[in-house]
C-alpha cells in the first residue's frame, strides 16, 4: 500500500503542509474529550510521529490501543520542539491489525531478560528498534569499507568436513536418525548423507584463504556455529563473523587493516545513527559516544604478549586468574592492558604457539606465533587474527603436534605447495562489535533470535 516512511517526514521540511499517508504500530495512545493523541512508529526511525486526532462530535471514534497497526492519512504540521506531527480525522484512520488487551508490551520499563522471552515482539521497543538499526548500519559500513578497498566478497560454506580451529566444538550435520543399526562410527558416517562426518562451520577462514590465494583480497561475512557449552553474556552458538583474508600480507599489514576498518565503521555509525547512539548513551552506558569518539581519535597501541605479561605481573593488581607466561589472557587482563596501561585500543602480538591455532605463522624464536588480538577499553578482546603459516613443512609439523587428521585438510595444505605466498587475516565477531558500539551488556540482546545452550525457539 502506498505510504511514506515516518523517518522521511520527521527529518524533512518538504512534507510540511502536505497531506501524507503513514503506517505503523501504536506506541502510546491518549484520549480527551475532543482530541486524541497517538504515537506511531513504523520502524524506520527511533523517534515516533504524533498523530493528533480531531474527534469533534464523532460518535464512532474508537481509541486505538497500544500494539495496534494503523494506516493514517492527514496533514503534516509543525509540532512542539521543532518536530512535525500529523493532524487527522477519525475517518482518516484505518485499523490494519487489531491488538487485544493482553498485549505484553503496554508498559514501559520491561527488563531485557523479560524481553528475551518474546523475541518476536521485543523489536517494537525503543531499545531493539535502535539495536537493529545499529546492526544494519554497521553491516553496510563493513561491506562499504571492503568493497571500496578492492576486496572480493566471498560466501564460504556453512557445512564443512574440517574444523578450522582444531578444537572439535562443532555441531554435527547428519540425516541419520537415532538407530542401533550401525556397529561402528565409521559405518555410521559411511551411510550418512555425505558419506563422511560433517559439521556446521566454526569459521570461513580456511576456505577464505583458498579464495585469497587467487583473488588477492577477500572477505566473508556470515554466520558461524560453535557447540561450546558456555552460557556467558559473551557467547552464542550461532553468531555472525567478518573475516578478511589478504595475500601478500604480513602481520604488520593485518594490524593496519584491522585498525583502519574498525575506525571506518565506528565513524560511519556515529555519523549515521546519532539518535541511536544518544539513546544508548542515555539509557545503557553513560559516556558511550565520548568513548567511541576517543577510540577512533588515536593511533592504537601495540605490545607483545611477553611485554604484556610483564606489565600484568608488575601491576600490583590482585587478578582472579593468575598471570604467567604461557597463560591465555582473560578479560580482566585484557581490560587492564587497554584501560589502565595504554588507556586506548591496543594490539597484543606474538602469543605462545601452544595457546593459538595450528595455522598461525611460527616466529623464528620457536616459541611464539605471529598472532594478534585487538583489545579495547570496556570489553577486552574484539578482533583476533594472524599471519598464516605459508611454509608447508612447518604447517604439517604444527598439525601433527596436535594429532590432526591431515587427510581432512588436503586442500588447505595444497595452497602451501602451489604458489604459496605470505598472507594473513583476522576475525571480528559482529555481535561483539554491536555490543561495543551500543553498550549492550549481553550478546543475546544484539541478535534477533539468540541461540544458546539449552535455548532455541
N, C-alpha and C positions, 0 to 999 in steps of 0.2 A: 504494500500500500504506500502511496506517496506521502512522505512526511520529511521533516527537516531535523537533523541531529540537534539535540539540545545544546551541545558544545558550540555549534556554529552560531546559535542565537545569542548565547550569553557572552561570546567573545567578539562579536562583530556588531558595529553600529548600523550596518547596512540593512538589518531587518527592522529597525525602529520604525514604528508607524505602519508596518505592513501586517497583513493577515498571514498567519502561518498555521501549519498543522504539525503537531508533535505527538509522539507516542512514548509511553514509559510506564513505570511502576510507581504507585503511590508510596512515598516515604512518610509523609505526615499529612494529617487532614484536620482542619479546624473549622468549626461551623458557628455562625452567629445568625441573628435574625434575618438580615438582608444580604449578607456577604459570606462566602466560604473561601477558605484558603487551602490549596493543595500543593504540596511539594512533590514534583515529579522528577524522576531520574530514569534515563534510558541507557545508562552505562557508558556513554561517550564522554562523560565528564565527572569528576569528583563532585562538582557542585550541582545542586538541583536547580530547577527553574520553578518559580512560584506561579501557580495558576490562580488568578483572582476571579471568582465566580460571582457575578451579579445575579443573585437569585430573584430579586424583585418580588412579584406576587406569585411566582411559580409554585403550584401545589404538588407538582410531580417531581420536584428535585429530591434526589436520593444521595445522601452524603457518601462519597467514596470512602472505602475502608483501606487501611494500610495493607499493602500487598496486592491490591487490585491492579490490573493493567488497563490503561485508558488510551483513547485517541482523542485529542483535544484540538479544536480549531478556534483561534482567537487572534486578537491584535496585540502586537508587541509594543509595550510602553516602558518608559523609564520607571524603575522602582527605587527603593532606598539604597544608599551606599553604592551608588554608581552601578547598579545592577539592572537587568531587564527582567520583566515579568510579562505574563500573558493575561489579558482580560478576555473572559469567555462568558457565554450564557449557558444555562443548563442544557439547552438543546444542542449546544456545540460539543457536548461531551458524550463519547460513546464508550461503554464498558466492553473491553475486549476479552477480559478474563475476570470472573468473579473471584473473591477470596473470602473464605469463611472466617468466623471469629476466632478460630483456634490457630490462626497463622502464628508461628512461633517467634517471629522477629518484630513484634509490635512494640516492644520496649527497647530502650537503649541500655547500654552497659552490659551486654552479654559477654561472658568470658570467652577467650579464644578456644579454650578447651570445650566449652559448650557448643560453640560454632563448628568445631571439628566433627561433632556428632551429626551434622547436617550439611555435608559438603555441597549438596545440590542447591542449598538456599543461601549459604553464607556469602556468596558473591554479591548479594544485594545489599550488603552492609558497606559503609564507607571504607572500612579497613580493607576488605578484599577487593572492592572496586579499585582502590588505589594500588594494591599489590599486583593485581593482574595487569594494570596499565604499565606499571614499572617493569614488570616482566616482559611485556610486549616491546616497550621502547628499548630495553637492554638487548633483547634478541635482535631487533632491527639494527641497533648500533654495532653489534658484533659482526653481523653479516656485512654491513656497510664498511667496517674497518678492513676486513679481509678482502672483500671484493675490490676495494679501492687500492689495495696493495698487491694485486695480481695473484691472489690465491685462488685456487680452484676448489669449489665446494664439492665434497665427496660424500656419498652415502655408503657407509660401511655396514656389513651385515649384522643383524641382531642375533642370528643363530650361528653359532660357531662350534668348531670341533677342537679348539685350543683355548687355553686360559692365558690371557695377556699377562696377568700379574703372577702366575705360577703359584697362586695361593689355594686354589681349589674351591673358593667360596662362590660357586656358580649354581644357578638354577638349572635343573635338568630339563631338557626338552625331549618328550617321548610320546609316542602314540600307543605304547603298551600299557594296558590297564593292569590292575592287580592280578597276579596269576602265580601259581606254583608250578607252571608248566616247564619253566627253564631251570636247568640244574646248575648252570654257572653264569657268572656275569658276562662272559664272552658270548655265550649262547643268547642271552637276553638282548644284548645290543646288536648282535648279528641279525636278529629278527625284528629290530626296530626300524623306524621309517628310513633313516639314513644308512642303516647297516653298521653303524658305529655310534659311540657315545656323542651326544650333542648337548649344548647348553646355551643359555642366554648370555650375550656378550657383556663382559665387565668393562670393556673399553674398545674403541675402534682403532687404537694406536697401531697394532701390528699391520692391519690392512691399510691404515693410513700411510705407514712407511712405504708400503708397496706402491701406492699411488704417487707419493712424493718423489720416489726414485725414478719416476717417469715424467711427472708434471712439474717438478721443482718445488712448488709451494702449494700445499693443500690444507684444508681444514675440514673437520667433521663437526656436526652439531646435531646431536640426537640423544636418545635415551640409552642408559647403561643400567645393568642389573647386578646387584651383589647380594648373595644369600648370607649376609653377615648377621649373626644373631646379636644385634646391637639395638638397644631401644633408647639411645640418647637423643637429645634435641638436634643433633647434627647429622643423623644418619637416616637414609631411606633405602628401601630395597630396590626402588626404581627412581632414577634421577636423570637429569639431563647434563650432558657433558660437551664442552667445547675443547677440541683437540687439534691445534695446528701442528703440522709436521713440515719441516723445511730441509731440503737438500742443500749441500754445500754450506753447511752452517755448523759452527762450534758452540760451546757453552755460552760464550760471551754474546753471540748472536741471539741465542734463545732468550737470554736475560733481557736484552734490548727490546726484542719483540714483545715480551710479556709486559714490560713497563709501559711501552708505548700504547699497546692495546688497552690496558686497564685504564690509563689516563683518558684515552679517547672515549671509551664507553661511559665513564663516570661524568665527563664533561658534557656529553650528549644528554645524559639523564638530567643533569642539573639545568640544562637549557630548555629541555622539552617537557619536563614534569615539575615545574616549580610548585604547583599546588599540592601535588602528592608528596614531594619532599618536605614541604612545610607541614603537611598533615602528620607525617611520621615524626618530624622534629617535635611537634607539639604533644603528640599522644604516646609515642613509643620510645624515643631516645632524644632527650634534650641535647641540643648541640650537634645533631646529625649533619645538618647542612654545612656547618663550620668544619666538622671532621672531614667530610668529603672534599671540601674546598682545600683544606690543609693537605690532604693526601696528594692531590694532583699538582700542588704548587711547588713541590720539592723533588729533586732527584732522589730516587730510592737509595737506601744504604746497601752495603754489601759486606758480608763477613763469612769466613769459612766456618764449617761445623766445629773444627778443632778450636778456633778462636772463641766461638760461641760457648762451647763447653767451659772454657777457662773463665769467661765472663760470668757464667752462671755459678761456677764453683766459688768465685771470689766475691759474689754479690752480697753474701751475708743473709740471703733470704732463706726462710725455712720452707722449702718446697715439699709438697706432698710426695712427689716422686723423686727419689734420689738422682743426682746428676753424676754421671761418669762417662768417660769416653767409650763410645760403643752403644750407648743407650739411645733409644728413639726419643726425640724431643716431644714432650707433652704440651698440651695447650698452655699450661701455666708457664712453661719455659719459653714458648714462642711469644707469648704476650709480654713477658718480662723483657725479652730482647727488643721487641718492636716498640713497647710503650715506655720502658724505663731507661734502656740503654740508648737506643737510636732516636726514640720519640717520633718515628715515622716508619713508613714501609721499608722493609729490609729483605734482601735476598740472602739466604744461607746456602752455601755451596759445599761441595766435596764431602759428602757423607761417607761413613764406613760402608764398604760394599756389602757386608753381611745384613744390613737393615734396609737395603734398597733392592730394586728389581734386577733380574738377570740381564736385561737388555741395556743397562747403562754402561757408558764407556769407562773402562778401567783406567785410573790415573797411573802415572809412572811409579808412584810410591808403593804400589801393590796392595795398599790398604783401603784406599778410598775410590769413589767413582765420581764422574763429572755430573753430579746431580744438583738440582737447585729447588728450593722451596721459597715461595714468597710469603713472608709474614706481615700481617697488617695489624695496627693497633685496634683493640677491641674484639678481635676474632682469633688471631693466630694465623695458621697456615691457610692460604686461599688458592694458591697455584702450586703444582708440583710438576717438575719436568727434568730433562737431562739432555746431554748429548748422548746419542745412541752408540753402542759398540759397533764399529764398522769392520772390525777385524774378525774374519771367520773363525780362526783357531781360538781366539780369546773368548768369543761368544759361546762356542761349543764347550769350552772348559768351564765357563760360568754355569751353563745349563747342566753339565754333568755333575758339578758340585752340588746342585740342588736335586739331583736324581730325576731330572725331567725327561720325558719321552721325546727324543729328538724327531721321531717319525711324525709327530703331530705338528712340528714346526719346520718341515722340509721347505715349504715355500719361503718362509721367513729367512732361513739360512741361505737359500739361493741368492738372496739380494746381496749377500756378502761375497758371493762368488762371481757375479756377473756385473762388473762395473760399479763396485762399491764406492761410496763417497761419504765424507763426514756429513752427518745430518743429526737433527735433533728436534725436539718439540716439547710441548707441555700440555697438561690437562687442567681445565678450570671447571669445577663443579658449578653449574649455572645457579642452582638453588642457593648455594653458599654466597655467590655474588649478590643475589637478590637480598638475602639476609643482611649482608654487609651494607648494602645501599639503602635499606629501609629501617634497620634497627629491629626487625622482627627476630625474636629470640629462638623460635622453634621452626625447624625446617619443614614441619608439617603444614605450616601456615603460609608457605610461599609456592605451593604446588597444588593444582586443582583437586586431585584425588591422591592423597598420600598413601603409599604402600609401605607398611612397616610390619615388624614381627607380630604375628597373630592378628593382623588387622587388614582387611581388604573389603571393599564394597563397590 
